[in-house]
Amino acid sequence: MLKVISYIGIAVLCVSMLAWRVAPQFKAIQPEIASVQELASSVLPALTKVQKRFPNEYKNYFGAEVNAEVAEEALTLGRDVYVAEGCWNCHTQWVRENDQNFNWGKPSEIQEVRHELMLPSLIGNRRVGPDLFRLADRQSLDWHAPHLIKPSTTSPGTVMPAYPWLFEKESSLDTWTIIPKKKGLALMIYLDGLGRWEPSEELTTKIKSEERSKAESFTIAIYLAVIGAYGLLMFLSIKRGDASRRNSSRLTL
Ligand code: HEC
């Protein structure tokens, strides 16, 4: 009888802990995420840089102003080109702690990837080329443009494919005439904007506490699973003990 009561007690304890901490994870949680509009103002230096280097094209495609609205449009288009051209097949956007030997910048933080441009997630899982997360300021536009038109001009022997269709046909690397199309310009703004976004303190705190509670729930789930497995083993060994006692008593008769 005592045994049954203790089993019921453990079961109730487990179920209540499960319901309290783990069950909310299965609800449709709306994670904290920044809109493109929110990150647009941090990326204005990338726009200014592109406007200075390609003033005519910038004016034709985005107008005379450098503002958050243009940044939003350019970043969204640039991200779409990045996805459509399959850049994510060879590049990651997440600097790990142990990547420091590569000079790819300081390690990425969770709040830096919680924004709409990371939908779909572009963290990536294959590194044929370098990580691009903190690309901003690592390369100039006069490096990016020829590299995209013909990668071997800046990086002899590279396996990166060429993307000449992002530039007008009249572009020529011999005469240093480079005329980006709207998609090419937007891609360069996107690339130069990477790593520039600084999430607000409020958002950072929210995201971190969300992540912490997820990690806690996971730990508790593991903890419950271990208790459950231990209980099951105990139960089976008691059963086996009963059976062998029955057998041995049969023998003595
Ligand atoms: C087949 C794999 C592959 C694909 C696809 C690819 N790249 Fe690369 N990329 C590389 C490799 C390898 C390098 C390093 C050598 C070099 O500079 O070309 C590189 C280098 C780069 C660099 C320089 C990074 C640095 O730290 O100096 C940038 C920027 C870049 N790629 C952007 C892109 C973009 C944008 C696309 C899509 C339009 C793209 N790559 C598609 C393989 C790839």
Residues whose N, C-alpha, C, O or C-beta is under 5 A from the ligand:
A	BS01	HEC	E85 G86 C87 N89 C90 V128 G129 P130 D131 P151 S155 T158 V159 M160 P161 Y163
